[in-house]
Amino acid sequence: MRSPCFAAPGKNYTVIAMDLPASGYADNLDHCSIPRPRTGHGMCDSLFALGDPKEPPQFFDVHGQHNVPVLDFIDDFVVAFVDTLDTRIPVKARVRAVVGGSLGGNIGMRLGRKQNIPWLKNIVAWSPASVWASRADGAVGADIATNHLAVKTAWMAAGGDPNELSERPGQRARFFNAAFDKPYLDPLPGPTQPETWFSDRWTCKPMAIKAARLDRLETYTRISALALAPRERAADL
């Protein structure tokens, strides 16, 4: 029996898929190991390239910049991957689209802004992460405190909180509780984070959420948790 999660009969597709750096089964990138001048804060120093938290009413300050060095690296990685593959199997003329969701959707849209990728004709992005206006600055009125707090929460989860830098009893369970089980606006009621990833009309939604949990159960490490925790908590820079 053909699963409704797959393409209809009579359609032939070639899908080139790879895990992005620091995602899935790819090597983890320990951003906290990147050398930077000591800040004296005793934290993950590389995070200060993004900005730093402040006291209310402005909980985060990007100092007029929006640095995203890991996303820049992933952009270059995808382009280099296609360039290298094309030297072995000519694929560029046959690429119909770059397809991705969440981080993959974000990267697809970032690549779409570049002018020097002639093989990129179409982008298919669903639930693209962090494509909305930055929460780190520009907020006005009643939203300023909550927007900046959202960014601070992600920054702290990525290693700004020294307690996140080492694995402690219960750390793994807390990660999966925050990422998959409790409402993403906890303590307010509402959907969990994975329940917002896909439409309820999609037949394969429960299976896709279960598969996402299984791969994270298998690949979880303290380093991967530092990279994923801010993403799972739906805060952005």
N, CA, C and O of each residue as an XYZ file, in Angstrom:
948
protein
N       0.848     -1.196      0.000
C       0.000      0.000      0.000
C       0.879      1.241      0.000
O       1.832      1.345      0.772
N       0.550      2.161     -0.862
C       1.339      3.397     -0.933
C       0.926      4.332      0.189
O      -0.258      4.610      0.376
N       1.904      4.811      0.929
C       1.614      5.727      2.039
C       1.192      7.082      1.498
O       1.747      7.542      0.500
N       0.215      7.738      2.137
C      -0.169      9.093      1.709
C       0.930     10.112      1.949
O       0.833     11.254      1.501
N       1.987      9.699      2.662
C       3.082     10.624      2.936
C       4.058     10.727      1.764
O       4.967     11.558      1.790
N       3.880      9.896      0.742
C       4.824      9.898     -0.362
C       4.146     10.340     -1.650
O       2.927     10.501     -1.706
N       4.942     10.531     -2.664
C       4.435     11.076     -3.924
C       3.448     10.122     -4.584
O       3.464      8.914     -4.348
N       2.603     10.691     -5.405
C       1.620      9.890     -6.121
C       2.310      9.030     -7.175
O       3.383      9.392     -7.656
N       1.704      7.879     -7.547
C       2.292      7.032     -8.592
C       2.458      7.799     -9.900
O       1.671      8.691    -10.216
N       3.489      7.439    -10.649
C       3.716      8.069    -11.937
C       4.615      9.284    -11.889
O       4.965      9.828    -12.937
N       5.000      9.728    -10.695
C       5.883     10.874    -10.550
C       7.272     10.390    -10.149
O       7.419      9.619     -9.201
N       8.279     10.842    -10.868
C       9.649     10.477    -10.549
C      10.388     11.682     -9.995
O      10.446     12.728    -10.642
N      10.951     11.547     -8.809
C      11.690     12.626     -8.174
C      13.057     12.108     -7.742
O      13.200     10.955     -7.335
N      14.040     12.963     -7.835
C      15.331     12.695     -7.215
C      15.529     13.747     -6.133
O      15.591     14.942     -6.423
N      15.627     13.307     -4.908
C      15.781     14.218     -3.776
C      17.205     14.090     -3.248
O      17.633     13.006     -2.853
N      17.921     15.179     -3.244
C      19.270     15.223     -2.671
C      19.142     15.827     -1.281
O      18.812     17.005     -1.140
N      19.399     15.036     -0.272
C      19.206     15.486      1.104
C      20.492     15.313      1.895
O      21.224     14.340      1.715
N      20.752     16.262      2.765
C      21.908     16.143      3.653
C      21.568     16.850      4.960
O      20.750     17.770      4.990
N      22.202     16.411      6.027
C      22.050     17.098      7.301
C      22.887     18.366      7.281
O      24.065     18.334      6.926
N      22.286     19.465      7.657
C      23.039     20.712      7.755
C      24.010     20.644      8.922
O      23.777     19.879      9.857
N      25.083     21.411      8.901
C      26.021     21.418     10.028
C      25.297     21.653     11.346
O      24.442     22.532     11.451
N      25.647     20.859     12.344
C      25.090     20.955     13.695
C      23.635     20.506     13.752
O      22.944     20.784     14.732
N      23.160     19.815     12.717
C      21.794     19.309     12.714
C      21.811     17.817     12.386
O      22.721     17.326     11.717
N      20.799     17.110     12.865
C      20.680     15.695     12.549
C      21.922     14.910     12.936
O      22.400     14.995     14.068
N      22.440     14.141     11.978
C      23.596     13.283     12.243
C      24.917     13.922     11.805
O      25.959     13.267     11.834
N      24.882     15.180     11.406
C      26.116     15.872     11.041
C      26.934     16.186     12.291
O      26.435     16.121     13.415
N      28.196     16.525     12.066
C      29.042     16.899     13.192
C      28.467     18.110     13.909
O      27.958     19.039     13.281
N      28.554     18.083     15.225
C      28.116     19.232     16.008
C      29.135     20.361     15.921
O      30.338     20.123     15.812
N      28.641     21.577     15.970
C      29.503     22.752     16.014
C      29.412     23.334     17.419
O      28.357     23.811     17.838
N      30.503     23.292     18.125
C      30.509     23.837     19.486
C      30.818     25.324     19.403
O      31.981     25.728     19.409
N      29.769     26.134     19.326
C      29.989     27.572     19.170
C      30.688     28.179     20.377
O      31.319     29.231     20.272
N      30.577     27.515     21.520
C      31.219     28.050     22.720
C      32.734     27.841     22.709
O      33.446     28.408     23.539
N      33.227     27.028     21.769
C      34.676     26.807     21.688
C      35.360     27.795     20.749
O      36.586     27.785     20.639
N      34.595     28.648     20.072
C      35.182     29.617     19.150
C      35.941     30.662     19.954
O      35.352     31.323     20.810
N      37.238     30.824     19.697
C      38.017     31.787     20.500
C      37.529     33.212     20.298
O      37.350     33.663     19.167
N      37.320     33.906     21.385
C      36.989     35.324     21.366
C      37.620     35.955     22.596
O      37.888     35.260     23.576
N      37.861     37.256     22.562
C      38.409     37.911     23.756
C      37.525     37.640     24.969
O      36.298     37.681     24.874
N      38.137     37.370     26.081
C      37.380     37.091     27.295
C      36.531     38.299     27.680
O      36.981     39.444     27.625
N      35.317     38.016     28.062
C      34.403     39.087     28.439
C      34.404     39.350     29.933
O      33.970     40.404     30.397
N      34.901     38.367     30.681
C      34.861     38.522     32.126
C      33.537     38.109     32.734
O      33.343     38.202     33.946
N      32.619     37.650     31.880
C      31.309     37.250     32.378
C      31.264     35.774     32.761
O      30.303     35.332     33.390
N      32.287     35.008     32.391
C      32.301     33.594     32.711
C      31.266     32.810     31.941
O      30.790     31.780     32.417
N      30.909     33.279     30.758
C      29.870     32.632     29.967
C      30.479     32.098     28.672
O      31.698     32.035     28.516
N      29.601     31.719     27.757
C      30.005     31.294     26.420
C      30.344     32.560     25.637
O      29.455     33.224     25.105
N      31.620     32.885     25.572
C      32.033     34.197     25.077
C      31.608     34.487     23.640
O      31.334     35.637     23.295
N      31.552     33.437     22.787
C      31.221     33.687     21.388
C      29.825     34.267     21.224
O      29.548     34.903     20.207
N      28.940     34.067     22.190
C      27.578     34.597     22.088
C      27.556     36.122     22.087
O      26.611     36.730     21.586
N      28.593     36.738     22.646
C      28.600     38.187     22.714
C      28.801     38.832     21.345
O      28.649     40.044     21.197
N      29.150     38.006     20.328
C      29.196     38.529     18.962
C      27.796     38.860     18.462
O      27.633     39.644     17.527
N      26.781     38.257     19.089
C      25.391     38.483     18.685
C      24.768     39.652     19.429
O      23.829     40.279     18.937
N      25.283     39.943     20.600
C      24.699     40.960     21.469
C      24.763     40.469     22.895
O      25.402     39.456     23.180
N      24.109     41.174     23.789
C      24.102     40.731     25.178
C      22.846     41.228     25.882
O      22.272     42.254     25.517
N      22.435     40.474     26.900
C      21.202     40.841     27.595
C      21.382     42.075     28.465
O      22.470     42.352     28.970
N      20.298     42.801     28.625
C      20.271     43.991     29.464
C      19.137     43.842     30.474
O      18.333     42.912     30.405
N      19.100     44.759     31.385
C      17.996     44.779     32.333
C      16.767     45.396     31.684
O      16.887     46.124     30.699
N      15.577     45.110     32.228
C      14.357     45.732     31.673
C      14.491     47.245     31.663
O      15.215     47.801     32.488
N      13.798     47.935     30.731
C      12.815     47.380     29.798
C      13.411     46.782     28.532
O      12.678     46.155     27.767
N      14.713     46.948     28.273
C      15.318     46.341     27.092
C      16.129     45.139     27.543
O      17.180     45.286     28.168
N      15.636     43.949     27.223
C      16.245     42.729     27.711
C      17.411     42.253     26.858
O      18.141     41.350     27.266
N      17.601     42.840     25.687
C      18.672     42.383     24.810
C      19.109     43.532     23.924
O      18.289     44.353     23.511
N      20.393     43.591     23.633
C      20.935     44.680     22.827
C      21.854     44.089     21.761
O      22.860     43.458     22.084
N      21.506     44.296     20.490
C      22.346     43.792     19.396
C      23.353     44.839     18.936
O      24.092     44.613     17.978
N      23.384     45.967     19.608
C      24.344     47.029     19.307
C      24.274     47.464     17.850
O      25.296     47.760     17.231
N      23.045     47.502     17.302
C      22.860     47.969     15.936
C      23.274     46.988     14.867
O      23.311     47.342     13.689
N      23.589     45.747     15.252
C      24.009     44.745     14.279
C      23.118     43.509     14.410
O      22.469     43.299     15.435
N      23.102     42.706     13.360
C      22.392     41.437     13.404
C      23.336     40.370     12.857
O      23.184     39.915     11.723
N      24.295     39.984     13.662
C      25.296     39.006     13.256
C      24.726     37.594     13.379
O      24.174     37.230     14.417
N      24.860     36.812     12.331
C      24.411     35.415     12.357
C      25.490     34.547     11.711
O      25.260     33.992     10.636
N      26.657     34.415     12.337
C      27.780     33.729     11.700
C      27.509     32.268     11.376
O      28.011     31.771     10.367
N      26.736     31.563     12.190
C      26.462     30.155     11.889
C      25.584     30.037     10.648
O      25.795     29.147      9.824
N      24.599     30.929     10.507
C      23.774     30.902      9.295
C      24.603     31.241      8.055
O      24.402     30.650      6.995
N      25.532     32.187      8.184
C      26.428     32.505      7.064
C      27.223     31.266      6.661
O      27.409     30.989      5.476
N      27.691     30.523      7.672
C      28.468     29.311      7.401
C      27.607     28.267      6.695
O      28.072     27.615      5.761
N      26.352     28.101      7.132
C      25.478     27.103      6.511
C      25.153     27.490      5.071
O      25.088     26.623      4.199
N      24.948     28.788      4.809
C      24.765     29.249      3.431
C      25.920     28.766      2.552
O      25.713     28.161      1.500
N      27.134     29.048      3.009
C      28.322     28.683      2.242
C      28.430     27.162      2.092
O      28.854     26.661      1.050
N      28.042     26.438      3.141
C      28.103     24.978      3.111
C      27.199     24.414      2.012
O      27.621     23.544      1.250
N      25.967     24.901      1.927
C      25.023     24.388      0.928
C      25.545     24.655     -0.479
O      25.504     23.771     -1.336
N      26.036     25.867     -0.721
C      26.563     26.207     -2.044
C      27.780     25.340     -2.368
O      27.903     24.839     -3.485
N      28.677     25.162     -1.398
C      29.870     24.335     -1.618
C      29.489     22.871     -1.854
O      30.124     22.180     -2.650
N      28.450     22.407     -1.158
C      27.988     21.028     -1.351
C      27.540     20.821     -2.797
O      27.934     19.844     -3.434
N      26.723     21.729     -3.316
C      26.233     21.599     -4.694
C      27.384     21.749     -5.681
O      27.449     21.018     -6.668
N      28.292     22.689     -5.426
C      29.452     22.866     -6.318
C      30.270     21.577     -6.389
O      30.670     21.151     -7.472
N      30.515     20.961     -5.239
C      31.322     19.740     -5.195
C      30.597     18.577     -5.853
O      31.197     17.820     -6.616
N      29.309     18.432     -5.561
C      28.534     17.350     -6.167
C      28.501     17.487     -7.680
O      28.558     16.489     -8.398
N      28.407     18.721     -8.166
C      28.315     18.956     -9.609
C      29.577     18.551    -10.345
O      29.523     18.262    -11.540
N      30.725     18.522     -9.655
C      31.964     18.077    -10.302
C      31.967     16.569    -10.515
O      32.738     16.058    -11.328
N      31.117     15.861     -9.796
C      31.070     14.397     -9.903
C      29.829     13.931    -10.672
O      29.905     13.025    -11.502
N      28.705     14.552    -10.388
C      27.447     14.237    -11.074
C      26.816     15.566    -11.466
O      26.335     16.281    -10.587
N      26.796     15.923    -12.726
C      26.225     17.225    -13.118
C      24.764     17.341    -12.676
O      23.887     16.638    -13.179
N      24.530     18.234    -11.737
C      23.177     18.368    -11.185
C      22.630     19.785    -11.307
O      21.415     19.978    -11.244
N      23.479     20.762    -11.476
C      23.009     22.144    -11.394
C      21.928     22.454    -12.416
O      20.975     23.170    -12.108
N      22.061     21.921    -13.635
C      21.068     22.201    -14.668
C      19.736     21.515    -14.380
O      18.717     21.847    -14.985
N      19.749     20.557    -13.453
C      18.543     19.781    -13.178
C      17.883     20.160    -11.860
O      16.829     19.621    -11.523
N      18.477     21.067    -11.118
C      17.886     21.459     -9.837
C      16.589     22.224    -10.098
O      16.583     23.245    -10.786
N      15.504     21.719     -9.543
C      14.209     22.382     -9.716
C      13.905     23.316     -8.555
O      13.230     24.330     -8.736
N      14.395     22.985     -7.369
C      14.099     23.837     -6.219
C      14.965     23.427     -5.039
O      15.422     22.288     -4.946
N      15.179     24.366     -4.151
C      15.713     24.076     -2.815
C      14.514     24.023     -1.883
O      13.723     24.963     -1.815
N      14.390     22.921     -1.170
C      13.201     22.661     -0.361
C      13.615     22.473      1.087
O      14.577     21.758      1.366
N      12.902     23.104      2.012
C      13.221     22.896      3.419
C      12.206     23.535      4.335
O      11.462     24.433      3.941
N      12.188     23.056      5.563
C      11.304     23.626      6.577
C      12.099     24.042      7.796
O      13.200     23.544      8.032
N      11.541     24.948      8.560
C      12.173     25.464      9.776
C      13.517     26.102      9.397
O      13.544     27.062      8.628
N      14.629     25.580      9.929
C      15.935     26.118      9.567
C      16.175     25.989      8.067
O      16.720     26.899      7.443
N      15.764     24.848      7.480
C      15.951     24.662      6.040
C      15.184     25.687      5.226
O      15.664     26.141      4.187
N      13.984     26.060      5.691
C      13.225     27.096      5.008
C      13.902     28.445      5.107
O      13.915     29.219      4.150
N      14.468     28.722      6.276
C      15.209     29.965      6.481
C      16.406     30.030      5.528
O      16.634     31.046      4.871
N      17.167     28.931      5.463
C      18.356     28.909      4.612
C      17.964     29.051      3.140
O      18.640     29.751      2.386
N      16.879     28.393      2.728
C      16.425     28.531      1.352
C      16.143     29.981      1.000
O      16.537     30.451     -0.068
N      15.465     30.693      1.891
C      15.156     32.099      1.621
C      16.409     32.958      1.649
O      16.525     33.909      0.876
N      17.346     32.636      2.528
C      18.609     33.380      2.552
C      19.358     33.178      1.232
O      19.899     34.131      0.670
N      19.389     31.934      0.739
C      20.068     31.670     -0.537
C      19.379     32.404     -1.677
O      20.028     32.846     -2.624
N      18.054     32.530     -1.580
C      17.304     33.204     -2.628
C      17.645     34.674     -2.773
O      17.374     35.279     -3.811
N      18.243     35.257     -1.729
C      18.619     36.674     -1.796
C      19.949     36.883     -2.505
O      20.282     38.004     -2.890
N      20.712     35.803     -2.680
C      22.036     35.927     -3.282
C      21.912     36.031     -4.804
O      21.007     35.455     -5.408
N      22.826     36.765     -5.400
C      22.778     37.021     -6.835
C      23.680     36.092     -7.642
O      23.629     36.112     -8.871
N      24.492     35.290     -6.989
C      25.518     34.516     -7.694
C      25.254     33.013     -7.650
O      26.198     32.224     -7.660
N      23.977     32.603     -7.602
C      23.635     31.177     -7.586
C      22.679     30.913     -8.749
O      21.474     30.780     -8.535
N      23.199     30.834     -9.979
C      22.322     30.717    -11.153
C      21.506     29.432    -11.186
O      20.463     29.392    -11.838
N      21.959     28.361    -10.489
C      21.214     27.103    -10.523
C      19.983     27.120     -9.617
O      19.145     26.222     -9.695
N      19.869     28.130     -8.762
C      18.740     28.207     -7.843
C      17.588     28.954     -8.516
O      17.612     30.179     -8.632
N      16.586     28.204     -8.955
C      15.452     28.792     -9.682
C      14.219     28.968     -8.781
O      13.478     29.939     -8.928
N      14.007     28.049     -7.870
C      12.809     28.067     -7.028
C      13.167     27.692     -5.601
O      14.135     26.973     -5.354
N      12.368     28.193     -4.666
C      12.535     27.873     -3.253
C      11.181     27.430     -2.715
O      10.174     28.114     -2.897
N      11.168     26.282     -2.053
C       9.955     25.785     -1.404
C      10.251     25.745      0.097
O      11.031     24.912      0.557
N       9.632     26.640      0.849
C       9.906     26.751      2.280
C       8.597     26.625      3.055
O       7.598     27.257      2.713
N       8.616     25.804      4.099
C       7.452     25.743      4.978
C       7.907     25.997      6.412
O       8.989     25.574      6.820
N       7.080     26.678      7.151
C       7.393     27.064      8.538
C       8.821     27.590      8.656
O       9.546     27.168      9.556
N       9.253     28.508      7.768
C      10.636     28.978      7.828
C      10.906     29.716      9.133
O      10.135     30.585      9.541
N      12.015     29.354      9.782
C      12.331     29.904     11.100
C      12.927     31.302     10.990
O      13.744     31.574     10.111
N      12.518     32.163     11.873
C      13.155     33.467     12.060
C      13.156     34.336     10.806
O      14.129     35.044     10.548
N      12.089     34.292     10.033
C      12.005     35.173      8.876
C      11.153     36.402      9.184
O      10.977     37.276      8.336
N      10.632     36.456     10.395
C       9.845     37.616     10.803
C      10.780     38.736     11.264
O      11.991     38.542     11.362
N      10.212     39.894     11.544
C      11.015     41.015     12.016
C      11.727     40.634     13.312
O      11.161     39.955     14.170
N      12.960     41.075     13.436
C      13.764     40.710     14.600
C      13.101     41.148     15.895
O      12.529     42.234     15.989
N      13.194     40.276     16.888
C      12.707     40.612     18.223
C      13.769     41.370     19.020
O      13.498     41.847     20.122
N      14.963     41.479     18.470
C      16.070     42.032     19.240
C      16.079     43.547     19.296
O      16.657     44.130     20.213
N      15.453     44.186     18.338
C      15.377     45.636     18.396
C      14.202     46.104     17.547
O      13.574     45.306     16.850
N      13.917     47.355     17.606
C      12.844     47.905     16.804
C      11.464     47.745     17.389
O      10.497     48.262     16.830
N      11.340     47.032     18.517
C      10.031     46.856     19.132
C       9.611     48.148     19.824
O      10.442     48.876     20.367
N       8.341     48.412     19.796
C       7.830     49.627     20.421
C       6.633     49.287     21.289
O       6.023     48.227     21.154
N       6.308     50.218     22.192
C       5.108     50.080     22.993
C       5.162     48.902     23.941
O       6.209     48.575     24.498
N       4.011     48.272     24.111
C       3.886     47.211     25.112
C       4.665     45.960     24.750
O       4.930     45.130     25.619
N       5.043     45.803     23.469
C       5.720     44.582     23.036
C       7.209     44.574     23.340
O       7.843     43.521     23.271
N       7.777     45.714     23.671
C       9.239     45.785     23.756
C       9.793     44.835     24.807
O      10.810     44.185     24.568
N       9.146     44.739     25.969
C       9.673     43.885     27.027
C       9.593     42.414     26.650
O      10.568     41.680     26.813
N       8.446     41.977     26.148
C       8.303     40.561     25.818
C       9.170     40.161     24.638
O       9.715     39.057     24.629
N       9.315     41.038     23.629
C      10.161     40.704     22.486
C      11.615     40.540     22.894
O      12.276     39.584     22.488
N      12.105     41.459     23.684
C      13.503     41.370     24.110
C      13.711     40.195     25.058
O      14.769     39.567     25.046
N      12.716     39.898     25.870
C      12.824     38.754     26.767
C      12.897     37.454     25.978
O      13.598     36.525     26.379
N      12.173     37.378     24.848
C      12.227     36.177     24.015
C      13.637     35.925     23.509
O      14.101     34.785     23.503
N      14.325     36.985     23.083
C      15.693     36.826     22.580
C      16.642     36.479     23.713
O      17.532     35.645     23.545
N      16.462     37.109     24.859
C      17.313     36.801     26.012
C      17.171     35.335     26.403
O      18.162     34.682     26.732
N      15.943     34.812     26.370
C      15.718     33.418     26.737
C      16.499     32.480     25.834
O      17.113     31.524     26.309
N      16.479     32.748     24.527
C      17.225     31.912     23.587
C      18.728     32.049     23.801
O      19.456     31.057     23.760
N      19.186     33.253     24.024
C      20.614     33.521     24.231
C      21.119     32.775     25.464
O      22.196     32.180     25.437
N      20.350     32.808     26.527
C      20.753     32.117     27.748
C      20.770     30.604     27.540
O      21.658     29.918     28.045
N      19.784     30.079     26.792
C      19.718     28.638     26.552
C      20.871     28.147     25.691
O      21.238     26.974     25.763
N      21.452     29.030     24.873
C      22.555     28.657     23.985
C      23.907     28.686     24.688
O      24.936     28.460     24.051
N      23.921     28.956     25.969
C      25.175     28.970     26.721
C      25.434     30.255     27.460
O      26.431     30.363     28.175
N      24.552     31.252     27.306
C      24.707     32.471     28.085
C      24.543     32.214     29.569
O      25.140     32.901     30.398
N      23.731     31.224     29.901
C      23.610     30.755     31.278
C      24.683     29.698     31.504
O      24.622     28.639     30.880
N      25.658     29.940     32.366
C      26.735     28.964     32.584
C      26.235     27.586     32.981
O      26.914     26.591     32.729
N      25.064     27.506     33.595
C      24.520     26.211     33.988
C      24.174     25.338     32.787
O      24.030     24.123     32.921
N      24.039     25.962     31.604
C      23.702     25.195     30.408
C      24.931     24.567     29.756
O      24.797     23.756     28.840
N      26.117     24.932     30.217
C      27.339     24.512     29.529
C      27.780     23.098     29.876
O      28.605     22.523     29.166
N      27.255     22.533     30.938
C      27.645     21.175     31.322
C      26.397     20.342     31.530
O      25.350     20.853     31.929
N      26.520     19.057     31.256
C      25.388     18.144     31.411
C      25.174     17.838     32.885
O      26.097     17.415     33.581
N      23.968     18.051     33.350
C      23.619     17.797     34.747
C      22.469     16.810     34.818
O      21.755     16.627     33.832
N      22.270     16.162     35.979
C      21.145     15.226     36.094
C      19.829     15.907     35.713
O      19.523     17.006     36.176
N      19.081     15.248     34.884
C      17.787     15.775     34.482
C      17.827     16.731     33.307
O      16.778     17.154     32.820
N      19.042     17.087     32.832
C      19.162     18.063     31.735
C      18.515     17.551     30.452
O      17.805     18.287     29.767
N      18.764     16.293     30.136
C      18.198     15.699     28.921
C      16.670     15.686     28.993
O      15.993     16.048     28.031
N      16.142     15.273     30.126
C      14.685     15.221     30.283
C      14.070     16.612     30.171
O      13.003     16.774     29.579
N      14.737     17.612     30.735
C      14.220     18.977     30.658
C      14.212     19.479     29.218
O      13.292     20.182     28.800
N      15.248     19.110     28.466
C      15.314     19.522     27.065
C      14.118     18.981     26.291
O      13.451     19.731     25.578
N      13.842     17.689     26.425
C      12.748     17.093     25.660
C      11.387     17.558     26.161
O      10.434     17.642     25.386
N      11.293     17.858     27.446
C      10.041     18.396     27.964
C       9.759     19.758     27.333
O       8.634     20.035     26.915
N      10.794     20.614     27.268
C      10.619     21.945     26.684
C      10.407     21.872     25.178
O       9.619     22.634     24.617
N      11.119     20.944     24.521
C      11.096     20.891     23.063
C       9.859     20.203     22.502
O       9.395     20.551     21.416
N       9.318     19.221     23.238
C       8.259     18.404     22.657
C       6.978     18.308     23.479
O       5.913     18.054     22.918
N       7.054     18.503     24.778
C       5.914     18.124     25.614
C       5.069     19.277     26.140
O       3.840     19.199     26.115
N       5.692     20.323     26.606
C       4.891     21.374     27.225
C       4.540     22.459     26.213
O       5.229     22.604     25.203
N       3.471     23.227     26.472
C       3.101     24.308     25.550
C       4.264     25.272     25.341
O       4.977     25.601     26.289
N       4.455     25.721     24.114
C       5.606     26.581     23.856
C       5.451     27.953     24.488
O       6.427     28.696     24.594
N       4.235     28.304     24.911
C       4.018     29.551     25.645
C       3.821     29.281     27.134
O       3.261     30.106     27.856
N       4.287     28.121     27.581
C       4.178     27.754     28.989
C       4.588     28.930     29.893
O       5.626     29.543     29.642
N       3.820     29.261     30.919
C       2.741     28.493     31.562
C       1.364     28.712     30.951
O       0.382     28.205     31.494
N       1.249     29.441     29.849
C      -0.050     29.604     29.214
C      -0.413     28.323     28.465
O       0.474     27.640     27.954
N      -1.695     27.990     28.391
C      -2.089     26.790     27.637
C      -1.921     27.027     26.149
O      -1.911     28.167     25.686
N      -1.789     25.948     25.412
C      -1.642     26.066     23.969
C      -0.931     24.864     23.396
O      -0.676     23.895     24.112
N      -0.605     24.909     22.108
C       0.056     23.767     21.461
C       1.509     23.643     21.897
O       2.133     24.606     22.344
N       2.025     22.437     21.755
C       3.454     22.230     21.952
C       4.186     22.772     20.727
O       3.574     23.072     19.702
N       5.502     22.891     20.852
C       6.302     23.384     19.734
C       6.117     22.534     18.474
O       5.866     23.103     17.412
N       6.229     21.187     18.535
C       6.076     20.404     17.305
C       4.690     20.500     16.682
O       4.549     20.341     15.469
N       3.675     20.755     17.484
C       2.322     20.847     16.945
C       2.135     22.078     16.058
O       1.162     22.169     15.310
N       3.066     23.013     16.145
C       2.993     24.201     15.288
C       3.790     24.024     14.000
O       3.752     24.892     13.128
N       4.507     22.916     13.870
C       5.368     22.731     12.707
C       4.593     22.401     11.441
O       5.001     22.792     10.347
N       3.482     21.689     11.573
C       2.758     21.187     10.412
C       1.267     21.484     10.562
O       0.763     21.671     11.669
N       0.585     21.522      9.442
C      -0.862     21.711      9.445
C      -1.562     20.474     10.004
O      -1.119     19.346      9.789
N      -2.650     20.700     10.719
C      -3.453     19.584     11.202
C      -4.093     18.824     10.050
O      -4.520     17.683     10.225
N      -4.165     19.433      8.886
C      -4.764     18.773      7.731
C      -3.827     17.760      7.086
O      -4.246     16.959      6.251
N      -2.551     17.802      7.479
C      -1.583     16.871      6.883
C      -1.685     15.517      7.571
O      -1.491     15.418      8.782
N      -1.983     14.490      6.817
C      -2.193     13.151      7.364
C      -0.978     12.640      8.130
O      -1.115     11.903      9.106
N       0.188     13.027      7.690
C       1.421     12.464      8.252
C       1.968     13.267      9.429
O       3.074     12.990      9.894
N       1.233     14.240      9.915
C       1.730     15.082     10.999
C       2.158     14.275     12.230
O       3.281     14.466     12.697
N       1.323     13.384     12.781
C       1.757     12.632     13.965
C       3.032     11.823     13.727
O       3.903     11.763     14.596
N       3.143     11.196     12.545
C       4.333     10.404     12.245
C       5.567     11.285     12.142
O       6.641     10.899     12.603
N       5.429     12.468     11.541
C       6.575     13.368     11.387
C       7.064     13.867     12.747
O       8.271     13.966     12.968
N       6.152     14.181     13.653
C       6.543     14.633     14.996
C       7.246     13.510     15.751
O       8.252     13.738     16.423
N       6.708     12.293     15.633
C       7.340     11.159     16.304
C       8.742     10.912     15.760
O       9.663     10.615     16.521
N       8.906     11.036     14.435
C      10.229     10.835     13.836
C      11.203     11.908     14.297
O      12.376     11.618     14.533
N      10.730     13.146     14.429
C      11.604     14.223     14.896
C      12.092     13.948     16.312
O      13.259     14.177     16.626
N      11.214     13.465     17.151
C      11.611     13.154     18.527
C      12.619     12.005     18.556
O      13.587     12.044     19.316
N      12.391     10.986     17.730
C      13.288      9.834     17.713
C      14.695     10.226     17.277
O      15.677      9.760     17.855
N      14.798     11.092     16.249
C      16.158     11.434     15.806
C      16.871     12.279     16.857
O      18.086     12.163     17.017
N      16.136     13.126     17.574
C      16.779     13.905     18.632
C      17.152     13.034     19.834
O      18.158     13.286     20.497
N      16.346     12.019     20.111
C      16.700     11.083     21.175
C      18.010     10.370     20.856
O      18.814     10.096     21.747
N      18.210     10.077     19.589
C      19.405      9.346     19.180
C      20.636     10.238     19.091
O      21.746      9.778     19.358
N      20.463     11.499     18.722
C      21.620     12.359     18.456
C      21.896     13.360     19.575
O      22.833     14.152     19.469
N      21.108     13.342     20.633
C      21.256     14.338     21.700
C      22.650     14.279     22.331
O      23.144     13.212     22.694
N      23.260     15.440     22.450
C      24.466     15.640     23.253
C      24.338     17.016     23.885
O      23.442     17.782     23.532
N      25.212     17.329     24.800
C      25.153     18.653     25.413
C      25.403     19.743     24.375
O      24.784     20.806     24.427
N      26.314     19.479     23.426
C      26.608     20.476     22.395
C      25.396     20.663     21.485
O      25.029     21.792     21.161
N      24.772     19.549     21.069
C      23.605     19.679     20.194
C      22.469     20.384     20.914
O      21.705     21.124     20.294
N      22.350     20.160     22.223
C      21.293     20.827     22.982
C      21.521     22.336     23.034
O      20.565     23.109     22.976
N      22.787     22.762     23.142
C      23.080     24.198     23.136
C      22.676     24.833     21.809
O      22.230     25.980     21.767
N      22.840     24.067     20.716
C      22.476     24.596     19.404
C      20.976     24.552     19.171
O      20.411     25.450     18.547
N      20.328     23.504     19.675
C      18.907     23.305     19.382
C      17.975     24.002     20.354
O      16.877     24.410     19.974
N      18.399     24.146     21.610
C      17.480     24.676     22.621
C      16.879     26.019     22.237
O      15.668     26.199     22.373
N      17.692     26.986     21.755
C      17.077     28.259     21.360
C      16.079     28.085     20.221
O      15.047     28.757     20.193
N      16.376     27.190     19.284
C      15.489     26.946     18.155
C      14.165     26.353     18.638
O      13.090     26.747     18.186
N      14.268     25.380     19.583
C      13.065     24.720     20.048
C      12.213     25.662     20.883
O      11.006     25.456     21.008
N      12.819     26.685     21.450
C      12.054     27.590     22.293
C      11.441     28.749     21.505
O      10.834     29.655     22.076
N      11.612     28.701     20.196
C      10.922     29.628     19.297
C      11.277     31.094     19.532
O      10.473     31.977     19.232
N      12.453     31.360     20.058
C      12.919     32.741     20.164
C      13.916     32.980     19.039
O      14.531     32.032     18.553
N      14.085     34.217     18.621
C      14.994     34.452     17.510
C      15.773     35.737     17.687
O      15.403     36.633     18.446
N      16.895     35.785     16.933
C      17.702     37.004     16.892
C      17.376     37.792     15.629
O      17.950     38.857     15.401
